[in-house]
Amino acid sequence: MILYRPVGTKELELIRDSGYAAYPPRLPEQPIFYPVLNERYAAEIASQWNVKYNEDHRGYVTRFEIDDAYAAQFEVHTVGGAHHQELWVPAEELDSFNRHIIGYIQVVSSFGAAQ
């Protein structure tokens, strides 16, 4: 299964530190890891949320593949329009989730505040 994850610069640096092999642990106030099912939705979040709310006004879309059989255990949630689909992965499952990533996490687009 191909998934996408919108991230800010700080999270991207932690991904880079892992050798583009894993997403960093969630913060205590973040009980769910939310990868999304399509690039369009990830780009909306990265360009509208990350750019607006991150200190450096940058947002990135990452893409990765995860083992289909493993991913099937997580429910798909539609949280807005039909393309606003995401998996809800409990934070305590993230280490296991990362071990099921096939290949490397890729940065497929980046966004910044208008100059």
Backbone atoms as SQL, in Angstrom:
CREATE TABLE atoms (id INTEGER PRIMARY KEY, chain TEXT, resi INTEGER, resn TEXT, atom TEXT, x REAL, y REAL, z REAL);
INSERT INTO atoms VALUES
  (1, 'A', 1, 'MET', 'N', 0.856, -1.167, 0.000),
  (2, 'A', 1, 'MET', 'CA', 0.000, 0.000, 0.000),
  (3, 'A', 1, 'MET', 'C', 0.906, 1.235, 0.000),
  (4, 'A', 2, 'ILE', 'N', 0.622, 2.167, -0.883),
  (5, 'A', 2, 'ILE', 'CA', 1.340, 3.438, -0.910),
  (6, 'A', 2, 'ILE', 'C', 0.585, 4.418, -0.021),
  (7, 'A', 3, 'LEU', 'N', 1.306, 5.058, 0.876),
  (8, 'A', 3, 'LEU', 'CA', 0.733, 6.051, 1.784),
  (9, 'A', 3, 'LEU', 'C', 1.543, 7.334, 1.722),
  (10, 'A', 4, 'TYR', 'N', 0.952, 8.393, 2.231),
  (11, 'A', 4, 'TYR', 'CA', 1.584, 9.710, 2.247),
  (12, 'A', 4, 'TYR', 'C', 1.492, 10.278, 3.654),
  (13, 'A', 5, 'ARG', 'N', 2.445, 11.129, 3.969),
  (14, 'A', 5, 'ARG', 'CA', 2.431, 11.765, 5.288),
  (15, 'A', 5, 'ARG', 'C', 2.915, 13.201, 5.122),
  (16, 'A', 6, 'PRO', 'N', 2.036, 14.180, 5.408),
  (17, 'A', 6, 'PRO', 'CA', 2.486, 15.569, 5.401),
  (18, 'A', 6, 'PRO', 'C', 3.279, 15.839, 6.683),
  (19, 'A', 7, 'VAL', 'N', 4.408, 16.509, 6.548),
  (20, 'A', 7, 'VAL', 'CA', 5.265, 16.779, 7.696),
  (21, 'A', 7, 'VAL', 'C', 5.814, 18.202, 7.615),
  (22, 'A', 8, 'GLY', 'N', 6.265, 18.675, 8.750),
  (23, 'A', 8, 'GLY', 'CA', 6.986, 19.936, 8.816),
  (24, 'A', 8, 'GLY', 'C', 8.481, 19.673, 8.813),
  (25, 'A', 9, 'THR', 'N', 9.255, 20.732, 8.870),
  (26, 'A', 9, 'THR', 'CA', 10.710, 20.619, 8.799),
  (27, 'A', 9, 'THR', 'C', 11.289, 19.824, 9.965),
  (28, 'A', 10, 'LYS', 'N', 10.795, 20.045, 11.178),
  (29, 'A', 10, 'LYS', 'CA', 11.341, 19.325, 12.336),
  (30, 'A', 10, 'LYS', 'C', 11.130, 17.816, 12.204),
  (31, 'A', 11, 'GLU', 'N', 9.932, 17.418, 11.790),
  (32, 'A', 11, 'GLU', 'CA', 9.676, 15.984, 11.610),
  (33, 'A', 11, 'GLU', 'C', 10.505, 15.426, 10.463),
  (34, 'A', 12, 'LEU', 'N', 10.656, 16.208, 9.391),
  (35, 'A', 12, 'LEU', 'CA', 11.463, 15.757, 8.264),
  (36, 'A', 12, 'LEU', 'C', 12.918, 15.545, 8.680),
  (37, 'A', 13, 'GLU', 'N', 13.433, 16.392, 9.534),
  (38, 'A', 13, 'GLU', 'CA', 14.806, 16.214, 10.021),
  (39, 'A', 13, 'GLU', 'C', 14.950, 14.909, 10.794),
  (40, 'A', 14, 'LEU', 'N', 13.948, 14.549, 11.585),
  (41, 'A', 14, 'LEU', 'CA', 13.986, 13.284, 12.324),
  (42, 'A', 14, 'LEU', 'C', 13.887, 12.089, 11.375),
  (43, 'A', 15, 'ILE', 'N', 13.104, 12.222, 10.325),
  (44, 'A', 15, 'ILE', 'CA', 13.021, 11.168, 9.304),
  (45, 'A', 15, 'ILE', 'C', 14.383, 11.013, 8.620),
  (46, 'A', 16, 'ARG', 'N', 14.990, 12.146, 8.273),
  (47, 'A', 16, 'ARG', 'CA', 16.322, 12.127, 7.654),
  (48, 'A', 16, 'ARG', 'C', 17.328, 11.439, 8.586),
  (49, 'A', 17, 'ASP', 'N', 17.259, 11.755, 9.892),
  (50, 'A', 17, 'ASP', 'CA', 18.162, 11.142, 10.875),
  (51, 'A', 17, 'ASP', 'C', 18.009, 9.623, 10.935),
  (52, 'A', 18, 'SER', 'N', 16.834, 9.118, 10.583),
  (53, 'A', 18, 'SER', 'CA', 16.603, 7.664, 10.588),
  (54, 'A', 18, 'SER', 'C', 17.092, 7.009, 9.295),
  (55, 'A', 19, 'GLY', 'N', 17.678, 7.804, 8.401),
  (56, 'A', 19, 'GLY', 'CA', 18.061, 7.259, 7.098),
  (57, 'A', 19, 'GLY', 'C', 16.862, 7.089, 6.185),
  (58, 'A', 20, 'TYR', 'N', 15.838, 7.911, 6.411),
  (59, 'A', 20, 'TYR', 'CA', 14.577, 7.848, 5.651),
  (60, 'A', 20, 'TYR', 'C', 13.914, 6.477, 5.782),
  (61, 'A', 21, 'ALA', 'N', 14.064, 5.896, 6.977),
  (62, 'A', 21, 'ALA', 'CA', 13.534, 4.551, 7.211),
  (63, 'A', 21, 'ALA', 'C', 12.378, 4.512, 8.190),
  (64, 'A', 22, 'ALA', 'N', 12.126, 5.613, 8.926),
  (65, 'A', 22, 'ALA', 'CA', 11.112, 5.562, 9.982),
  (66, 'A', 22, 'ALA', 'C', 10.571, 6.947, 10.293),
  (67, 'A', 23, 'TYR', 'N', 9.335, 6.950, 10.756),
  (68, 'A', 23, 'TYR', 'CA', 8.728, 8.168, 11.275),
  (69, 'A', 23, 'TYR', 'C', 9.029, 8.254, 12.764),
  (70, 'A', 24, 'PRO', 'N', 9.239, 9.459, 13.281),
  (71, 'A', 24, 'PRO', 'CA', 9.607, 9.601, 14.696),
  (72, 'A', 24, 'PRO', 'C', 8.439, 9.300, 15.621),
  (73, 'A', 25, 'PRO', 'N', 8.752, 8.965, 16.872),
  (74, 'A', 25, 'PRO', 'CA', 7.691, 8.710, 17.855),
  (75, 'A', 25, 'PRO', 'C', 6.758, 9.910, 17.983),
  (76, 'A', 26, 'ARG', 'N', 5.536, 9.635, 18.318),
  (77, 'A', 26, 'ARG', 'CA', 4.550, 10.695, 18.530),
  (78, 'A', 26, 'ARG', 'C', 4.835, 11.386, 19.853),
  (79, 'A', 27, 'LEU', 'N', 4.436, 12.627, 19.961),
  (80, 'A', 27, 'LEU', 'CA', 4.533, 13.357, 21.217),
  (81, 'A', 27, 'LEU', 'C', 3.429, 12.873, 22.149),
  (82, 'A', 28, 'PRO', 'N', 3.573, 13.072, 23.458),
  (83, 'A', 28, 'PRO', 'CA', 2.549, 12.579, 24.398),
  (84, 'A', 28, 'PRO', 'C', 1.129, 13.052, 24.072),
  (85, 'A', 29, 'GLU', 'N', 1.002, 14.248, 23.522),
  (86, 'A', 29, 'GLU', 'CA', -0.334, 14.760, 23.201),
  (87, 'A', 29, 'GLU', 'C', -0.824, 14.316, 21.821),
  (88, 'A', 30, 'GLN', 'N', -0.088, 13.412, 21.165),
  (89, 'A', 30, 'GLN', 'CA', -0.439, 12.906, 19.836),
  (90, 'A', 30, 'GLN', 'C', -0.638, 11.383, 19.904),
  (91, 'A', 31, 'PRO', 'N', -1.817, 10.923, 20.272),
  (92, 'A', 31, 'PRO', 'CA', -2.026, 9.483, 20.470),
  (93, 'A', 31, 'PRO', 'C', -2.178, 8.672, 19.176),
  (94, 'A', 32, 'ILE', 'N', -2.306, 9.352, 18.039),
  (95, 'A', 32, 'ILE', 'CA', -2.538, 8.667, 16.767),
  (96, 'A', 32, 'ILE', 'C', -1.549, 9.176, 15.720),
  (97, 'A', 33, 'PHE', 'N', -1.047, 8.255, 14.902),
  (98, 'A', 33, 'PHE', 'CA', -0.233, 8.580, 13.730),
  (99, 'A', 33, 'PHE', 'C', -1.173, 8.475, 12.538),
  (100, 'A', 34, 'TYR', 'N', -1.216, 9.523, 11.701),
  (101, 'A', 34, 'TYR', 'CA', -2.202, 9.604, 10.623),
  (102, 'A', 34, 'TYR', 'C', -1.550, 9.643, 9.242),
  (103, 'A', 35, 'PRO', 'N', -1.147, 8.542, 8.659),
  (104, 'A', 35, 'PRO', 'CA', -0.752, 8.587, 7.252),
  (105, 'A', 35, 'PRO', 'C', -2.015, 8.679, 6.395),
  (106, 'A', 36, 'VAL', 'N', -1.903, 9.322, 5.247),
  (107, 'A', 36, 'VAL', 'CA', -3.082, 9.508, 4.399),
  (108, 'A', 36, 'VAL', 'C', -2.965, 8.666, 3.133),
  (109, 'A', 37, 'LEU', 'N', -4.096, 8.411, 2.500),
  (110, 'A', 37, 'LEU', 'CA', -4.150, 7.464, 1.392),
  (111, 'A', 37, 'LEU', 'C', -3.904, 8.060, 0.020),
  (112, 'A', 38, 'ASN', 'N', -3.811, 9.387, -0.079),
  (113, 'A', 38, 'ASN', 'CA', -3.568, 9.956, -1.401),
  (114, 'A', 38, 'ASN', 'C', -2.745, 11.239, -1.300),
  (115, 'A', 39, 'GLU', 'N', -2.011, 11.496, -2.354),
  (116, 'A', 39, 'GLU', 'CA', -1.101, 12.643, -2.388),
  (117, 'A', 39, 'GLU', 'C', -1.849, 13.972, -2.356),
  (118, 'A', 40, 'ARG', 'N', -3.013, 14.024, -2.972),
  (119, 'A', 40, 'ARG', 'CA', -3.796, 15.261, -2.987),
  (120, 'A', 40, 'ARG', 'C', -4.118, 15.734, -1.567),
  (121, 'A', 41, 'TYR', 'N', -4.585, 14.830, -0.735),
  (122, 'A', 41, 'TYR', 'CA', -4.920, 15.165, 0.652),
  (123, 'A', 41, 'TYR', 'C', -3.660, 15.572, 1.425),
  (124, 'A', 42, 'ALA', 'N', -2.577, 14.829, 1.236),
  (125, 'A', 42, 'ALA', 'CA', -1.324, 15.175, 1.920),
  (126, 'A', 42, 'ALA', 'C', -0.834, 16.556, 1.510),
  (127, 'A', 43, 'ALA', 'N', -0.955, 16.885, 0.232),
  (128, 'A', 43, 'ALA', 'CA', -0.527, 18.203, -0.252),
  (129, 'A', 43, 'ALA', 'C', -1.394, 19.314, 0.342),
  (130, 'A', 44, 'GLU', 'N', -2.676, 19.063, 0.491),
  (131, 'A', 44, 'GLU', 'CA', -3.554, 20.061, 1.118),
  (132, 'A', 44, 'GLU', 'C', -3.086, 20.362, 2.546),
  (133, 'A', 45, 'ILE', 'N', -2.781, 19.316, 3.298),
  (134, 'A', 45, 'ILE', 'CA', -2.346, 19.504, 4.684),
  (135, 'A', 45, 'ILE', 'C', -0.996, 20.212, 4.724),
  (136, 'A', 46, 'ALA', 'N', -0.042, 19.747, 3.912),
  (137, 'A', 46, 'ALA', 'CA', 1.301, 20.331, 3.923),
  (138, 'A', 46, 'ALA', 'C', 1.273, 21.798, 3.510),
  (139, 'A', 47, 'SER', 'N', 0.493, 22.121, 2.480),
  (140, 'A', 47, 'SER', 'CA', 0.487, 23.492, 1.962),
  (141, 'A', 47, 'SER', 'C', -0.391, 24.442, 2.772),
  (142, 'A', 48, 'GLN', 'N', -1.437, 23.930, 3.392),
  (143, 'A', 48, 'GLN', 'CA', -2.358, 24.805, 4.115),
  (144, 'A', 48, 'GLN', 'C', -2.121, 24.806, 5.620),
  (145, 'A', 49, 'TRP', 'N', -1.777, 23.670, 6.195),
  (146, 'A', 49, 'TRP', 'CA', -1.585, 23.589, 7.648),
  (147, 'A', 49, 'TRP', 'C', -0.121, 23.814, 8.019),
  (148, 'A', 50, 'ASN', 'N', 0.774, 22.972, 7.470),
  (149, 'A', 50, 'ASN', 'CA', 2.184, 23.073, 7.838),
  (150, 'A', 50, 'ASN', 'C', 2.759, 24.451, 7.504),
  (151, 'A', 51, 'VAL', 'N', 2.467, 24.955, 6.327),
  (152, 'A', 51, 'VAL', 'CA', 3.002, 26.263, 5.928),
  (153, 'A', 51, 'VAL', 'C', 2.487, 27.367, 6.848),
  (154, 'A', 52, 'LYS', 'N', 1.251, 27.265, 7.241),
  (155, 'A', 52, 'LYS', 'CA', 0.653, 28.303, 8.087),
  (156, 'A', 52, 'LYS', 'C', 1.143, 28.235, 9.535),
  (157, 'A', 53, 'TYR', 'N', 1.274, 27.025, 10.087),
  (158, 'A', 53, 'TYR', 'CA', 1.484, 26.902, 11.528),
  (159, 'A', 53, 'TYR', 'C', 2.902, 26.544, 11.962),
  (160, 'A', 54, 'ASN', 'N', 3.759, 26.086, 11.074),
  (161, 'A', 54, 'ASN', 'CA', 5.129, 25.765, 11.472),
  (162, 'A', 54, 'ASN', 'C', 5.982, 27.024, 11.514),
  (163, 'A', 55, 'GLU', 'N', 6.952, 27.034, 12.429),
  (164, 'A', 55, 'GLU', 'CA', 7.798, 28.212, 12.622),
  (165, 'A', 55, 'GLU', 'C', 8.451, 28.691, 11.335),
  (166, 'A', 56, 'ASP', 'N', 8.918, 27.771, 10.503),
  (167, 'A', 56, 'ASP', 'CA', 9.627, 28.165, 9.280),
  (168, 'A', 56, 'ASP', 'C', 8.696, 28.267, 8.064),
  (169, 'A', 57, 'HIS', 'N', 7.414, 28.045, 8.264),
  (170, 'A', 57, 'HIS', 'CA', 6.401, 28.150, 7.202),
  (171, 'A', 57, 'HIS', 'C', 6.731, 27.265, 5.999),
  (172, 'A', 58, 'ARG', 'N', 7.126, 26.029, 6.311),
  (173, 'A', 58, 'ARG', 'CA', 7.430, 25.030, 5.298),
  (174, 'A', 58, 'ARG', 'C', 6.606, 23.776, 5.568),
  (175, 'A', 59, 'GLY', 'N', 6.238, 23.084, 4.508),
  (176, 'A', 59, 'GLY', 'CA', 5.539, 21.812, 4.613),
  (177, 'A', 59, 'GLY', 'C', 6.026, 20.879, 3.524),
  (178, 'A', 60, 'TYR', 'N', 5.994, 19.579, 3.804),
  (179, 'A', 60, 'TYR', 'CA', 6.508, 18.571, 2.878),
  (180, 'A', 60, 'TYR', 'C', 5.528, 17.413, 2.807),
  (181, 'A', 61, 'VAL', 'N', 5.500, 16.760, 1.668),
  (182, 'A', 61, 'VAL', 'CA', 4.726, 15.535, 1.512),
  (183, 'A', 61, 'VAL', 'C', 5.726, 14.397, 1.355),
  (184, 'A', 62, 'THR', 'N', 5.584, 13.404, 2.226),
  (185, 'A', 62, 'THR', 'CA', 6.398, 12.201, 2.112),
  (186, 'A', 62, 'THR', 'C', 5.526, 11.064, 1.591),
  (187, 'A', 63, 'ARG', 'N', 6.185, 10.138, 0.892),
  (188, 'A', 63, 'ARG', 'CA', 5.493, 8.966, 0.346),
  (189, 'A', 63, 'ARG', 'C', 6.281, 7.727, 0.766),
  (190, 'A', 64, 'PHE', 'N', 5.551, 6.678, 1.073),
  (191, 'A', 64, 'PHE', 'CA', 6.200, 5.426, 1.450),
  (192, 'A', 64, 'PHE', 'C', 5.272, 4.272, 1.156),
  (193, 'A', 65, 'GLU', 'N', 5.850, 3.093, 1.151),
  (194, 'A', 65, 'GLU', 'CA', 5.063, 1.880, 0.935),
  (195, 'A', 65, 'GLU', 'C', 5.106, 1.056, 2.208),
  (196, 'A', 66, 'ILE', 'N', 3.979, 0.468, 2.527),
  (197, 'A', 66, 'ILE', 'CA', 3.886, -0.405, 3.706),
  (198, 'A', 66, 'ILE', 'C', 3.274, -1.735, 3.273),
  (199, 'A', 67, 'ASP', 'N', 3.666, -2.769, 3.945),
  (200, 'A', 67, 'ASP', 'CA', 3.157, -4.101, 3.662),
  (201, 'A', 67, 'ASP', 'C', 1.632, -4.105, 3.716),
  (202, 'A', 68, 'ASP', 'N', 0.991, -4.542, 2.634),
  (203, 'A', 68, 'ASP', 'CA', -0.474, -4.529, 2.539),
  (204, 'A', 68, 'ASP', 'C', -1.153, -5.319, 3.651),
  (205, 'A', 69, 'ALA', 'N', -0.648, -6.498, 3.921),
  (206, 'A', 69, 'ALA', 'CA', -1.277, -7.351, 4.942),
  (207, 'A', 69, 'ALA', 'C', -1.209, -6.682, 6.309),
  (208, 'A', 70, 'TYR', 'N', -0.097, -6.056, 6.609),
  (209, 'A', 70, 'TYR', 'CA', 0.039, -5.360, 7.897),
  (210, 'A', 70, 'TYR', 'C', -0.894, -4.142, 7.949),
  (211, 'A', 71, 'ALA', 'N', -0.911, -3.367, 6.880),
  (212, 'A', 71, 'ALA', 'CA', -1.723, -2.146, 6.842),
  (213, 'A', 71, 'ALA', 'C', -3.214, -2.441, 6.973),
  (214, 'A', 72, 'ALA', 'N', -3.642, -3.623, 6.556),
  (215, 'A', 72, 'ALA', 'CA', -5.062, -3.977, 6.568),
  (216, 'A', 72, 'ALA', 'C', -5.668, -3.983, 7.967),
  (217, 'A', 73, 'GLN', 'N', -4.846, -4.070, 8.995),
  (218, 'A', 73, 'GLN', 'CA', -5.386, -4.085, 10.358),
  (219, 'A', 73, 'GLN', 'C', -5.863, -2.709, 10.830),
  (220, 'A', 74, 'PHE', 'N', -5.464, -1.658, 10.112),
  (221, 'A', 74, 'PHE', 'CA', -5.836, -0.307, 10.519),
  (222, 'A', 74, 'PHE', 'C', -7.023, 0.180, 9.703),
  (223, 'A', 75, 'GLU', 'N', -7.992, 0.716, 10.394),
  (224, 'A', 75, 'GLU', 'CA', -9.216, 1.190, 9.753),
  (225, 'A', 75, 'GLU', 'C', -8.958, 2.471, 8.966),
  (226, 'A', 76, 'VAL', 'N', -9.547, 2.546, 7.778),
  (227, 'A', 76, 'VAL', 'CA', -9.503, 3.765, 6.975),
  (228, 'A', 76, 'VAL', 'C', -10.624, 4.674, 7.453),
  (229, 'A', 77, 'HIS', 'N', -10.279, 5.928, 7.717),
  (230, 'A', 77, 'HIS', 'CA', -11.262, 6.921, 8.145),
  (231, 'A', 77, 'HIS', 'C', -11.353, 8.011, 7.096),
  (232, 'A', 78, 'THR', 'N', -12.565, 8.373, 6.723),
  (233, 'A', 78, 'THR', 'CA', -12.802, 9.513, 5.849),
  (234, 'A', 78, 'THR', 'C', -13.199, 10.664, 6.751),
  (235, 'A', 79, 'VAL', 'N', -12.412, 11.748, 6.715),
  (236, 'A', 79, 'VAL', 'CA', -12.559, 12.818, 7.705),
  (237, 'A', 79, 'VAL', 'C', -12.980, 14.150, 7.091),
  (238, 'A', 80, 'GLY', 'N', -13.552, 14.106, 5.931),
  (239, 'A', 80, 'GLY', 'CA', -14.003, 15.319, 5.243),
  (240, 'A', 80, 'GLY', 'C', -14.576, 14.895, 3.914),
  (241, 'A', 81, 'GLY', 'N', -14.006, 15.450, 2.836),
  (242, 'A', 81, 'GLY', 'CA', -14.415, 15.055, 1.502),
  (243, 'A', 81, 'GLY', 'C', -14.008, 13.615, 1.214),
  (244, 'A', 82, 'ALA', 'N', -14.459, 13.089, 0.099),
  (245, 'A', 82, 'ALA', 'CA', -14.200, 11.693, -0.249),
  (246, 'A', 82, 'ALA', 'C', -12.716, 11.366, -0.329),
  (247, 'A', 83, 'HIS', 'N', -11.882, 12.346, -0.671),
  (248, 'A', 83, 'HIS', 'CA', -10.441, 12.075, -0.779),
  (249, 'A', 83, 'HIS', 'C', -9.689, 12.305, 0.541),
  (250, 'A', 84, 'HIS', 'N', -10.378, 12.701, 1.588),
  (251, 'A', 84, 'HIS', 'CA', -9.755, 12.926, 2.898),
  (252, 'A', 84, 'HIS', 'C', -9.740, 11.619, 3.696),
  (253, 'A', 85, 'GLN', 'N', -8.945, 10.675, 3.208),
  (254, 'A', 85, 'GLN', 'CA', -8.876, 9.358, 3.837),
  (255, 'A', 85, 'GLN', 'C', -7.517, 9.161, 4.496),
  (256, 'A', 86, 'GLU', 'N', -7.563, 8.569, 5.682),
  (257, 'A', 86, 'GLU', 'CA', -6.337, 8.343, 6.440),
  (258, 'A', 86, 'GLU', 'C', -6.460, 7.062, 7.254),
  (259, 'A', 87, 'LEU', 'N', -5.303, 6.511, 7.587),
  (260, 'A', 87, 'LEU', 'CA', -5.260, 5.388, 8.523),
  (261, 'A', 87, 'LEU', 'C', -5.053, 5.954, 9.915),
  (262, 'A', 88, 'TRP', 'N', -5.645, 5.326, 10.904),
  (263, 'A', 88, 'TRP', 'CA', -5.438, 5.726, 12.288),
  (264, 'A', 88, 'TRP', 'C', -4.598, 4.652, 12.954),
  (265, 'A', 89, 'VAL', 'N', -3.342, 4.987, 13.175),
  (266, 'A', 89, 'VAL', 'CA', -2.383, 4.057, 13.776),
  (267, 'A', 89, 'VAL', 'C', -2.113, 4.529, 15.201),
  (268, 'A', 90, 'PRO', 'N', -2.445, 3.740, 16.214),
  (269, 'A', 90, 'PRO', 'CA', -2.153, 4.151, 17.591),
  (270, 'A', 90, 'PRO', 'C', -0.655, 4.416, 17.771),
  (271, 'A', 91, 'ALA', 'N', -0.335, 5.456, 18.515),
  (272, 'A', 91, 'ALA', 'CA', 1.067, 5.850, 18.706),
  (273, 'A', 91, 'ALA', 'C', 1.921, 4.691, 19.198),
  (274, 'A', 92, 'GLU', 'N', 1.363, 3.840, 20.039),
  (275, 'A', 92, 'GLU', 'CA', 2.151, 2.730, 20.580),
  (276, 'A', 92, 'GLU', 'C', 2.458, 1.667, 19.518),
  (277, 'A', 93, 'GLU', 'N', 1.819, 1.747, 18.358),
  (278, 'A', 93, 'GLU', 'CA', 2.062, 0.810, 17.254),
  (279, 'A', 93, 'GLU', 'C', 3.077, 1.348, 16.243),
  (280, 'A', 94, 'LEU', 'N', 3.547, 2.570, 16.433),
  (281, 'A', 94, 'LEU', 'CA', 4.379, 3.203, 15.404),
  (282, 'A', 94, 'LEU', 'C', 5.695, 2.471, 15.167),
  (283, 'A', 95, 'ASP', 'N', 6.333, 1.954, 16.202),
  (284, 'A', 95, 'ASP', 'CA', 7.583, 1.202, 15.987),
  (285, 'A', 95, 'ASP', 'C', 7.338, 0.002, 15.074),
  (286, 'A', 96, 'SER', 'N', 6.289, -0.731, 15.341),
  (287, 'A', 96, 'SER', 'CA', 5.947, -1.876, 14.504),
  (288, 'A', 96, 'SER', 'C', 5.585, -1.419, 13.094),
  (289, 'A', 97, 'PHE', 'N', 4.810, -0.347, 13.000),
  (290, 'A', 97, 'PHE', 'CA', 4.430, 0.210, 11.704),
  (291, 'A', 97, 'PHE', 'C', 5.683, 0.532, 10.895),
  (292, 'A', 98, 'ASN', 'N', 6.643, 1.208, 11.521),
  (293, 'A', 98, 'ASN', 'CA', 7.886, 1.569, 10.832),
  (294, 'A', 98, 'ASN', 'C', 8.629, 0.342, 10.319),
  (295, 'A', 99, 'ARG', 'N', 8.602, -0.745, 11.065),
  (296, 'A', 99, 'ARG', 'CA', 9.295, -1.965, 10.633),
  (297, 'A', 99, 'ARG', 'C', 8.649, -2.592, 9.396),
  (298, 'A', 100, 'HIS', 'N', 7.428, -2.211, 9.082),
  (299, 'A', 100, 'HIS', 'CA', 6.730, -2.742, 7.909),
  (300, 'A', 100, 'HIS', 'C', 6.825, -1.832, 6.683),
  (301, 'A', 101, 'ILE', 'N', 7.584, -0.727, 6.821),
  (302, 'A', 101, 'ILE', 'CA', 7.817, 0.134, 5.659),
  (303, 'A', 101, 'ILE', 'C', 8.725, -0.610, 4.696),
  (304, 'A', 102, 'ILE', 'N', 8.357, -0.609, 3.433),
  (305, 'A', 102, 'ILE', 'CA', 9.128, -1.255, 2.372),
  (306, 'A', 102, 'ILE', 'C', 9.962, -0.173, 1.689),
  (307, 'A', 103, 'GLY', 'N', 11.256, -0.330, 1.681),
  (308, 'A', 103, 'GLY', 'CA', 12.123, 0.664, 1.055),
  (309, 'A', 103, 'GLY', 'C', 12.298, 1.881, 1.951),
  (310, 'A', 104, 'TYR', 'N', 12.322, 3.053, 1.331),
  (311, 'A', 104, 'TYR', 'CA', 12.601, 4.295, 2.052),
  (312, 'A', 104, 'TYR', 'C', 11.462, 5.288, 1.938),
  (313, 'A', 105, 'ILE', 'N', 11.404, 6.177, 2.890),
  (314, 'A', 105, 'ILE', 'CA', 10.467, 7.292, 2.865),
  (315, 'A', 105, 'ILE', 'C', 11.028, 8.326, 1.881),
  (316, 'A', 106, 'GLN', 'N', 10.193, 8.807, 0.993),
  (317, 'A', 106, 'GLN', 'CA', 10.614, 9.777, -0.022),
  (318, 'A', 106, 'GLN', 'C', 9.896, 11.097, 0.190),
  (319, 'A', 107, 'VAL', 'N', 10.582, 12.194, -0.073),
  (320, 'A', 107, 'VAL', 'CA', 9.948, 13.507, -0.086),
  (321, 'A', 107, 'VAL', 'C', 9.508, 13.744, -1.525),
  (322, 'A', 108, 'VAL', 'N', 8.188, 13.936, -1.744),
  (323, 'A', 108, 'VAL', 'CA', 7.691, 14.073, -3.112),
  (324, 'A', 108, 'VAL', 'C', 7.281, 15.500, -3.466),
  (325, 'A', 109, 'SER', 'N', 7.104, 16.353, -2.456),
  (326, 'A', 109, 'SER', 'CA', 6.837, 17.764, -2.730),
  (327, 'A', 109, 'SER', 'C', 7.097, 18.591, -1.491),
  (328, 'A', 110, 'SER', 'N', 7.307, 19.874, -1.727),
  (329, 'A', 110, 'SER', 'CA', 7.531, 20.803, -0.622),
  (330, 'A', 110, 'SER', 'C', 6.793, 22.097, -0.906),
  (331, 'A', 111, 'PHE', 'N', 6.429, 22.778, 0.168),
  (332, 'A', 111, 'PHE', 'CA', 5.646, 23.998, 0.077),
  (333, 'A', 111, 'PHE', 'C', 6.231, 25.032, 1.031),
  (334, 'A', 112, 'GLY', 'N', 6.145, 26.288, 0.642),
  (335, 'A', 112, 'GLY', 'CA', 6.591, 27.365, 1.501),
  (336, 'A', 112, 'GLY', 'C', 5.645, 28.550, 1.384),
  (337, 'A', 113, 'ALA', 'N', 5.752, 29.442, 2.345),
  (338, 'A', 113, 'ALA', 'CA', 4.922, 30.637, 2.314),
  (339, 'A', 113, 'ALA', 'C', 5.278, 31.462, 1.082),
  (340, 'A', 114, 'ALA', 'N', 4.288, 32.115, 0.512),
  (341, 'A', 114, 'ALA', 'CA', 4.519, 32.967, -0.659),
  (342, 'A', 114, 'ALA', 'C', 5.474, 34.093, -0.286),
  (343, 'A', 115, 'GLN', 'N', 6.393, 34.344, -1.153),
  (344, 'A', 115, 'GLN', 'CA', 7.391, 35.402, -0.907),
  (345, 'A', 115, 'GLN', 'C', 6.880, 36.737, -1.406);
